[in-house]
């Protein structure tokens, strides 16, 4: 499974999700719930929030959020009013639909402009952003989205936000595990007022969302949005599962993040060696990890993500994903900001977080790359490759970086 938006959790996390406690209402603040007899549920809620805050080294964690998309909505409600202006990553920079006019931001009545983006460095164009922000006076600047190959200049964005009176939100839906592991950038420490995220991708927990902040006033607003605002009752089984996943992260998070990054670097190098068109950025290494992959002066990634340009392989990202699927190699498409070439879903997005959880190491990435190249480069039928993919996958049967 190379799909960047999923993971396999600790089996104990999955078991907790099936607990009948999930159907018990827990309406209200801990210690002051509307329904009686839920003291243990209240303690569980507080425990989960405390563990998330510890894992992300922040002061406040709102964990009553059903999904990463709704986490973004919580952040918008905490910082904006209908009619306010927002600057967010566009599709080509992997901005998430919830940041756009047809998603949660637009449904809330926010006016959206596209973040100026430096396609040569895969980072925010700070000069362009400063010009736009000064003239447009946004209320919120959103950094990151559905693919992050390298850290973004959050501190530079925050400086512009302070100048125009805006908030900065970092969408860590995909990067949560690496951020919690301390092996990617630290958006809150670098200046983001809020960080949102999913809890099931690189973080490896249950399907849910979180909103994190060090700002007491924003935390108070988020609490009111959760109750009596949007959430009211929430799934205590999911809360228990999240707490256990955070214990995994606190114990194994750094080692897991390192392994994800090292595997991505090895996979990118191996794919390039097999003539797969791996997307690279000239001169964009990252001090966040010593495992950034590079080739001929260009850098492929310093995260768990790898991008493959689709056009050299005779299709767009969706076509390449469809071609690989019958071989049991599951991926997804993404947009890249290519100066020359097709736009839209012009790339294949790969993630190493689940391969890593199943115990695959850097030495195994050459075999993964070879299996993909047989379909994408050699033109071998997916059905014939599938047998070898299944045989390869059977060697990895135990989950790693978890509390057994």
C-alpha positions in Angstrom: 0.0 0.0 0.0 1.7 3.2 -1.3 -1.4 5.3 -1.0 -0.3 8.4 0.9 -3.6 9.0 2.7 -3.8 5.8 4.8 -2.0 3.6 7.4 -2.5 0.4 9.3 -3.0 1.0 13.0 -2.0 -0.9 16.1 -4.4 -3.9 16.2 -5.3 -2.8 19.8 -6.4 0.6 18.3 -8.7 -1.2 15.9 -10.1 -3.3 18.8 -10.8 -0.2 20.9 -12.8 1.2 18.0 -15.2 -1.7 18.3 -15.8 -1.0 22.0 -19.5 -0.5 23.0 -18.4 2.6 24.9 -18.5 4.4 21.5 -22.3 4.6 21.7 -22.4 6.3 25.1 -23.2 10.0 25.0 -20.7 12.3 26.7 -22.4 15.7 26.3 -20.7 18.7 27.9 -17.4 19.6 29.5 -15.4 17.0 31.5 -16.7 17.1 35.1 -19.9 18.8 34.0 -21.6 16.5 31.5 -25.3 16.6 30.8 -25.8 12.9 31.2 -24.7 11.3 34.5 -22.4 8.3 35.2 -19.9 9.3 32.5 -17.0 10.2 34.8 -14.7 7.6 33.2 -15.6 8.9 29.8 -14.7 12.4 30.9 -11.4 11.2 32.2 -10.7 9.4 28.9 -11.4 12.5 26.9 -9.0 14.5 29.1 -6.4 11.8 28.8 -6.6 11.7 25.0 -6.2 15.5 24.7 -3.3 15.5 27.2 -1.5 12.7 25.2 -2.0 14.5 21.9 -0.7 17.7 23.4 2.4 15.9 24.7 3.0 14.2 21.4 2.9 17.5 19.5 4.6 19.5 22.2 1.7 22.0 22.3 -0.4 23.6 25.1 -3.9 22.8 23.8 -5.4 19.9 21.7 -9.0 19.7 20.6 -9.7 16.0 20.0 -13.5 15.9 19.7 -13.2 16.3 15.9 -14.5 13.6 13.6 -12.2 14.2 10.7 -9.3 16.3 9.4 -11.7 18.1 7.0 -13.8 19.1 10.0 -10.7 20.1 11.9 -10.1 22.7 9.1 -13.7 23.9 9.6 -13.1 24.3 13.3 -10.0 26.4 12.5 -12.0 28.6 10.1 -14.7 29.2 12.7 -12.2 30.0 15.3 -10.4 32.6 13.2 -12.8 33.9 10.5 -16.3 35.2 9.8 -18.3 34.8 6.6 -16.9 37.3 4.1 -13.3 37.2 5.4 -10.5 36.5 3.1 -8.2 33.5 3.1 -5.1 32.7 1.1 -4.4 29.0 0.7 -2.4 26.6 -1.5 -4.0 25.9 -4.9 -4.5 22.5 -6.5 -1.1 22.5 -8.2 0.6 23.0 -4.8 -1.5 20.1 -3.3 -3.9 22.4 -1.5 -6.8 20.4 0.1 -10.3 20.9 -1.2 -11.4 22.1 2.2 -9.2 25.2 1.7 -11.0 26.1 -1.5 -14.3 27.7 -2.6 -15.9 24.4 -3.3 -15.0 23.0 0.2 -15.5 24.0 3.8 -13.9 27.4 3.4 -16.3 28.3 0.6 -19.3 26.8 2.3 -18.5 29.1 5.3 -18.7 32.1 3.0 -14.9 32.8 3.0 -13.3 34.5 0.0 -10.3 32.5 -1.3 -7.2 33.5 -3.1 -4.3 31.2 -4.2 -1.1 31.3 -2.2 1.8 32.5 -4.4 4.1 29.5 -4.8 7.7 29.1 -5.7 7.7 26.2 -8.1 11.5 26.0 -8.2 11.7 25.4 -4.5 8.3 23.9 -3.7 7.7 26.5 -1.1 5.7 29.7 -0.5 6.7 32.7 -2.6 7.2 35.1 0.3 7.7 38.1 -1.9 4.5 37.4 -3.9 2.6 36.6 -0.7 3.7 39.9 0.9 2.4 41.9 -2.1 -0.9 40.0 -2.2 -1.5 40.1 1.6 -0.8 43.9 1.8 -3.4 44.6 -0.9 -5.9 41.9 -0.1 -5.8 42.0 3.7 -6.7 38.3 4.4 -7.8 37.0 7.8 -6.1 33.6 7.5 -3.1 32.2 5.7 -3.1 28.4 5.2 0.1 26.5 4.7 0.5 22.9 3.5 -1.9 20.4 2.1 -2.1 16.9 0.6 1.5 16.5 -0.3 4.6 17.9 1.5 7.9 16.9 0.0 9.8 19.5 2.0 9.2 21.8 4.9 7.6 25.2 4.3 8.8 28.6 5.5 6.2 29.0 8.3 8.2 31.7 10.0 8.3 33.8 6.9 4.6 33.4 6.4 4.0 34.4 10.1 6.0 37.6 9.6 3.7 38.6 6.8 0.6 37.6 8.7 1.7 39.8 11.7 2.1 42.7 9.3 -1.5 42.4 8.0 -3.2 41.1 11.1 -3.9 37.6 9.9 -3.7 34.2 11.5 -1.5 31.3 10.1 -2.9 27.8 10.0 -0.8 24.7 9.1 -2.6 21.7 7.7 -0.7 18.7 9.0 -3.2 16.1 7.7 -0.4 14.1 6.1 2.6 15.3 8.2 1.3 14.6 11.7 3.4 11.5 12.3 6.6 13.1 11.2 5.9 16.3 13.2 5.0 14.4 16.3 8.1 12.4 15.8 10.2 15.6 15.7 11.6 14.7 12.3 9.9 17.3 10.1 9.3 21.0 10.7 7.5 22.1 13.9 4.8 24.5 12.6 3.5 25.8 16.0 7.0 26.6 17.2 7.8 28.2 13.9 4.8 30.6 14.1 1.6 28.9 13.1 -1.3 30.0 15.3 -3.2 26.7 14.6 -2.3 23.3 13.3 -5.0 20.9 12.1 -4.6 17.3 11.1 -5.9 13.9 10.5 -5.0 11.2 13.0 -4.9 8.1 10.8 -2.4 8.9 8.0 1.3 9.2 9.0 0.1 9.4 12.7 -1.3 5.9 12.4 -4.3 6.3 14.7 -8.1 6.0 14.2 -9.9 8.0 11.5 -10.5 11.4 13.2 -9.1 14.9 13.4 -7.4 17.3 15.8 -6.8 21.0 16.1 -3.7 22.1 18.0 -2.6 25.5 19.3 -0.5 27.3 21.9 -2.9 30.3 22.0 -5.2 30.3 25.0 -7.8 32.5 23.4 -8.0 30.3 20.3 -8.2 27.2 22.5 -11.2 28.7 24.3 -12.9 29.4 21.0 -12.2 25.9 19.8 -13.7 24.4 23.0 -16.9 26.4 22.4 -17.0 25.3 18.8 -16.8 21.6 19.9 -19.4 22.1 22.5 -22.1 23.5 22.4 -21.2 24.2 18.8 -20.6 21.4 16.3 -19.6 18.2 18.0 -21.8 17.7 21.2 -21.6 13.9 21.6 -18.5 12.3 20.3 -17.2 8.7 19.9 -15.5 7.6 23.1 -14.3 4.4 21.5 -12.4 6.5 18.9 -11.1 8.7 21.8 -9.7 5.6 23.5 -8.2 4.4 20.3 -6.6 7.8 19.8 -5.1 7.8 23.3 -3.5 4.4 22.6 -2.1 5.6 19.3 -0.6 8.6 21.0 1.1 6.2 23.5 2.6 4.5 20.4 3.8 7.9 19.1 5.3 9.0 22.4 7.3 5.7 22.6 8.2 5.0 18.9 7.4 8.3 17.1 10.9 9.4 16.4 12.1 6.0 15.2 9.0 5.6 13.1 9.4 9.0 11.5 13.0 8.4 10.7 12.2 5.1 9.1 9.4 6.6 7.0 11.7 9.3 5.7 14.6 6.9 5.1 12.3 4.6 3.1 11.0 7.5 1.0 14.5 8.5 0.2 15.5 5.0 -0.7 12.3 4.5 -2.8 12.9 7.7 -4.7 16.5 6.8 -5.5 15.5 3.3 -6.6 12.7 4.5 -8.8 14.9 7.0 -10.5 17.5 4.3 -11.1 14.8 2.3 -12.9 14.0 5.3 -15.1 10.8 6.2 -13.3 10.3 10.0 -13.6 10.6 11.0 -10.0 9.8 14.6 -9.4 12.8 16.6 -8.0 13.6 20.1 -6.9 17.0 21.7 -7.6 19.0 22.6 -4.5 16.2 21.9 -2.0 17.7 19.8 0.7 16.3 19.9 4.2 18.2 20.2 7.5 15.2 18.4 9.1 16.5 15.1 8.1 19.8 13.6 7.0 17.9 11.2 4.8 16.7 13.6 2.1 17.2 11.9 -1.3 18.9 13.5 -4.2 20.1 12.9 -7.7 22.3 15.0 -9.9 22.0 18.1 -7.7 18.3 17.8 -7.3 16.3 16.7 -4.3 13.4 14.2 -4.4 12.0 14.4 -0.8 12.7 15.0 2.8 9.4 13.5 4.0 7.5 10.3 3.6 6.1 11.5 0.3 7.5 10.8 -3.2 6.0 12.3 -6.4 6.3 10.7 -9.9 5.7 12.9 -13.0 3.0 11.1 -15.0 3.5 12.4 -18.6 6.7 10.6 -19.3 4.9 7.3 -18.6 2.0 8.0 -21.0 -0.8 9.3 -19.0 -1.9 11.5 -16.0 -1.7 10.5 -12.4 -5.1 8.8 -12.4 -4.1 6.7 -15.4 -0.9 5.6 -13.8 -2.7 4.7 -10.6 -5.2 2.7 -12.6 -2.4 0.9 -14.4 -0.7 -0.1 -11.1 -3.8 -1.2 -9.3 -4.3 -4.6 -11.0 -0.7 -5.3 -9.9 -1.8 -4.8 -6.3 0.3 -1.6 -6.1 -2.1 1.0 -4.7 -1.4 4.7 -5.1 -3.1 8.0 -5.9 -2.8 11.0 -8.2 -1.8 14.6 -7.2 -1.1 17.9 -8.9 2.4 19.3 -9.2 3.2 22.9 -10.1 5.1 22.1 -13.3 6.4 25.1 -15.2 6.4 23.1 -18.4 4.0 20.3 -19.0 0.4 19.3 -18.2 -1.4 20.6 -15.2 -4.2 19.0 -13.1 -3.6 15.5 -11.8 -0.2 15.3 -13.5 1.6 13.1 -11.0 1.5 10.0 -8.9 1.7 10.5 -5.1 3.4 7.8 -3.0 3.7 7.5 0.7 5.9 5.1 2.8 4.1 5.3 6.1 2.2 2.0 5.8 5.1 0.1 4.2 7.2 1.2 7.2 4.5 0.1 9.7 4.6 -3.4 8.1 8.4 -3.5 8.7 9.8 -2.8 5.3 13.2 -1.2 5.4 15.4 0.8 2.9 16.8 -2.4 1.5 13.3 -3.5 0.5 12.6 -0.3 -1.5 14.6 -1.4 -4.5 12.3 -4.3 -4.9 9.2 -2.1 -4.5 10.7 0.2 -7.2 11.4 -2.7 -9.5 7.9 -4.0 -9.2 6.5 -0.5 -10.1 9.0 0.0 -12.9 8.0 -3.3 -14.6 4.5 -1.8 -15.1 5.3 1.9 -15.7 8.6 1.6 -17.6 8.9 -1.9 -19.0 5.2 -2.2 -20.0 4.8 -5.6 -18.4 1.2 -6.6 -17.8 0.0 -5.8 -14.3 -1.4 -9.3 -13.9 2.0 -10.9 -14.3 3.6 -8.4 -11.9 0.8 -9.0 -9.4 2.0 -12.5 -8.5 5.4 -11.1 -7.5 3.8 -8.3 -5.6 1.7 -10.8 -3.6 4.8 -12.9 -2.9 6.8 -9.9 -1.8 4.0 -8.7 0.5 3.7 -12.1 2.2 7.1 -11.5 3.8 5.8 -8.7 5.9 3.1 -9.9 8.4 3.8 -8.0 11.6 3.2 -4.4 12.5 6.1 -2.4 13.8 6.6 0.8 16.0 3.6 -0.1 18.1 3.0 -1.2 21.7 2.2 -4.9 21.4 
